[in-house]
Amino acid sequence: MGSHMFHTPHLVDRTVGAVKRWPVESQQRARRNAMIASTALAQRRAELDDVEEFLAALGGAPVPEVAAHAAHG
């Protein structure tokens, strides 16, 4: 019985600590995910710009038409 009483406050402290840390850790994960997504989108935009410029230089479709096609896959 005495050892059970010893572990209960420790368990409560750990649980309370986890609950207090959760909002901060959750926000940090959300920010990291947003940064990763933003970076991926920026890279895709840069690649699409490169393709658009390349095709325009080849004398293909006008730039706005190439951009519209590239943007929709």
C-alpha beads as a LAMMPS data file, in Angstrom:
LAMMPS data file: protein, C-alpha beads

73 atoms
72 bonds

1 atom types
1 bond types

-500.0 500.0 xlo xhi
-500.0 500.0 ylo yhi
-500.0 500.0 zlo zhi

Masses

1 110.0

Atoms # bond

1 1 1 0.000 0.000 0.000
2 1 1 2.831 2.391 0.806
3 1 1 4.493 2.010 -2.606
4 1 1 1.162 2.686 -4.370
5 1 1 0.861 5.987 -2.518
6 1 1 4.392 6.930 -3.602
7 1 1 3.698 6.427 -7.336
8 1 1 0.376 8.292 -7.492
9 1 1 1.747 11.852 -7.003
10 1 1 4.449 11.157 -9.588
11 1 1 1.841 9.965 -12.092
12 1 1 -0.315 13.024 -11.419
13 1 1 2.693 15.349 -11.835
14 1 1 3.622 13.703 -15.146
15 1 1 0.041 13.929 -16.404
16 1 1 -0.335 17.566 -15.394
17 1 1 3.011 18.368 -16.999
18 1 1 1.974 16.690 -20.252
19 1 1 -1.336 18.577 -20.292
20 1 1 0.459 21.888 -19.714
21 1 1 3.006 21.216 -22.486
22 1 1 0.464 20.025 -25.034
23 1 1 -0.707 23.424 -26.414
24 1 1 2.859 24.673 -26.896
25 1 1 4.057 21.449 -28.503
26 1 1 0.956 21.287 -30.683
27 1 1 1.514 24.857 -31.911
28 1 1 5.166 24.117 -32.636
29 1 1 4.213 21.053 -34.696
30 1 1 1.584 23.046 -36.596
31 1 1 4.100 25.807 -37.364
32 1 1 6.664 23.259 -38.557
33 1 1 4.097 21.579 -40.809
34 1 1 3.072 24.954 -42.241
35 1 1 6.699 25.854 -42.974
36 1 1 7.274 22.529 -44.720
37 1 1 4.130 23.003 -46.827
38 1 1 5.078 26.591 -47.661
39 1 1 8.546 25.504 -48.757
40 1 1 7.131 22.743 -50.959
41 1 1 4.694 25.167 -52.585
42 1 1 7.434 27.724 -53.209
43 1 1 9.600 25.051 -54.840
44 1 1 6.702 23.936 -57.044
45 1 1 5.992 27.546 -58.040
46 1 1 9.650 28.062 -58.956
47 1 1 9.653 24.860 -61.038
48 1 1 6.480 25.962 -62.835
49 1 1 8.056 29.351 -63.552
50 1 1 11.131 27.612 -64.998
51 1 1 8.968 25.418 -67.238
52 1 1 6.903 28.416 -68.315
53 1 1 10.023 30.370 -69.264
54 1 1 11.535 27.399 -71.075
55 1 1 8.415 26.754 -73.133
56 1 1 8.010 30.444 -73.914
57 1 1 11.649 30.566 -75.087
58 1 1 10.978 27.642 -77.428
59 1 1 8.273 29.709 -79.083
60 1 1 5.468 27.538 -77.802
61 1 1 2.227 28.775 -76.376
62 1 1 2.027 32.330 -75.051
63 1 1 3.196 32.695 -71.457
64 1 1 -0.284 33.127 -69.842
65 1 1 -1.563 30.003 -71.606
66 1 1 1.460 27.972 -70.502
67 1 1 1.078 29.231 -66.944
68 1 1 -2.618 28.311 -66.844
69 1 1 -1.883 24.820 -68.114
70 1 1 0.997 24.314 -65.677
71 1 1 -1.076 25.537 -62.743
72 1 1 -3.767 22.934 -63.407
73 1 1 -1.427 20.018 -63.775

Bonds

1 1 1 2
2 1 2 3
3 1 3 4
4 1 4 5
5 1 5 6
6 1 6 7
7 1 7 8
8 1 8 9
9 1 9 10
10 1 10 11
11 1 11 12
12 1 12 13
13 1 13 14
14 1 14 15
15 1 15 16
16 1 16 17
17 1 17 18
18 1 18 19
19 1 19 20
20 1 20 21
21 1 21 22
22 1 22 23
23 1 23 24
24 1 24 25
25 1 25 26
26 1 26 27
27 1 27 28
28 1 28 29
29 1 29 30
30 1 30 31
31 1 31 32
32 1 32 33
33 1 33 34
34 1 34 35
35 1 35 36
36 1 36 37
37 1 37 38
38 1 38 39
39 1 39 40
40 1 40 41
41 1 41 42
42 1 42 43
43 1 43 44
44 1 44 45
45 1 45 46
46 1 46 47
47 1 47 48
48 1 48 49
49 1 49 50
50 1 50 51
51 1 51 52
52 1 52 53
53 1 53 54
54 1 54 55
55 1 55 56
56 1 56 57
57 1 57 58
58 1 58 59
59 1 59 60
60 1 60 61
61 1 61 62
62 1 62 63
63 1 63 64
64 1 64 65
65 1 65 66
66 1 66 67
67 1 67 68
68 1 68 69
69 1 69 70
70 1 70 71
71 1 71 72
72 1 72 73
